[in-house]
Amino acid sequence: CSLWTEAGMAIESIGARIYAFRRKKKWSMRQLAEESGIHYVAIFRIEHGTIDPTYSRIEKLAQAFGVAPSTLVPPQKKITSLSNGHKEDLIG
């Protein structure tokens, strides 16, 4: 599933995808923190690209948004950045 900006550009980072879903829900970072169980500072850092989320956090965020974890992971990240134990869960 591809996410697109209003200008028609594909969203190619995990943080930008999380931000897009959060904006679509009209949630603040604190609201997403409550829904996902992830501290709002961690959400800020993920959205701004200063940290990469763990698979566990991707799962929690996806559950909060009501989407599959693979929806939050850009195609190039699916193979290169995730541990072998979870690649199969996200490629698909």
C-alpha positions as CSV (number, residue, x, y, z in Angstrom):
1,C,0.0,0.0,0.0
2,S,1.5,3.3,-1.0
3,L,0.9,6.5,0.8
4,W,0.9,9.8,-1.2
5,T,1.3,13.4,-0.3
6,E,-1.2,15.9,-1.5
7,A,1.3,16.8,-4.3
8,G,1.2,13.2,-5.5
9,M,4.7,12.2,-4.2
10,A,5.1,8.7,-2.6
11,I,5.9,8.8,1.1
12,E,9.1,6.9,1.5
13,S,10.1,7.0,5.2
14,I,8.6,5.2,8.1
15,G,8.4,8.5,10.1
16,A,6.6,10.3,7.3
17,R,4.1,7.5,6.9
18,I,3.4,7.5,10.7
19,Y,3.0,11.3,10.5
20,A,0.6,11.0,7.6
21,F,-1.6,8.4,9.4
22,R,-1.6,10.5,12.6
23,R,-2.6,13.6,10.6
24,K,-5.3,11.6,8.8
25,K,-6.8,10.6,12.2
26,K,-6.3,14.2,13.4
27,W,-4.4,12.9,16.5
28,S,-1.7,14.8,18.4
29,M,1.4,12.9,19.3
30,R,0.1,12.5,22.8
31,Q,-3.1,11.0,21.4
32,L,-1.1,8.5,19.3
33,A,1.0,7.7,22.4
34,E,-2.1,6.9,24.4
35,E,-3.5,4.7,21.5
36,S,-0.3,2.9,20.9
37,G,1.3,2.7,24.3
38,I,4.5,4.3,22.9
39,H,5.9,7.4,24.7
40,Y,5.2,10.6,22.7
41,V,8.9,11.5,22.7
42,A,9.7,8.3,20.9
43,I,6.9,9.0,18.4
44,F,8.4,12.5,17.8
45,R,11.9,10.9,17.2
46,I,10.4,8.3,14.8
47,E,8.5,10.9,12.9
48,H,11.5,13.1,12.6
49,G,13.8,10.3,11.6
50,T,16.2,10.5,14.5
51,I,15.5,6.9,15.5
52,D,14.2,3.9,13.6
53,P,11.2,2.1,15.2
54,T,11.6,-1.5,16.4
55,Y,9.3,-4.1,15.0
56,S,7.4,-4.1,18.2
57,R,6.7,-0.4,17.9
58,I,5.7,-0.8,14.3
59,E,3.2,-3.4,15.4
60,K,1.8,-1.1,18.1
61,L,1.5,1.9,15.8
62,A,-0.1,-0.2,13.1
63,Q,-2.6,-1.6,15.6
64,A,-3.4,2.0,16.8
65,F,-4.1,3.0,13.2
66,G,-6.0,-0.1,12.3
67,V,-3.6,-1.1,9.5
68,A,-1.2,-3.9,8.8
69,P,2.4,-3.3,9.9
70,S,3.6,-3.5,6.3
71,T,1.6,-0.4,5.5
72,L,3.9,1.7,7.7
73,V,7.1,0.3,6.1
74,P,8.3,1.8,2.8
75,P,9.3,-0.8,0.2
76,Q,13.0,-0.3,0.4
77,K,13.0,-0.6,4.2
78,K,11.2,-3.9,4.1
79,I,14.2,-5.8,3.0
80,T,17.2,-3.7,4.1
81,S,16.4,-2.5,7.6
82,L,14.4,-5.2,9.5
83,S,15.8,-8.2,11.2
84,N,15.5,-11.6,9.5
85,G,13.0,-12.8,12.0
86,H,10.4,-10.3,10.8
87,K,11.0,-9.8,7.1
88,E,8.5,-12.4,6.2
89,D,5.8,-10.6,8.3
90,L,6.2,-7.4,6.4
91,I,6.9,-8.4,2.8
92,G,3.8,-9.1,1.0
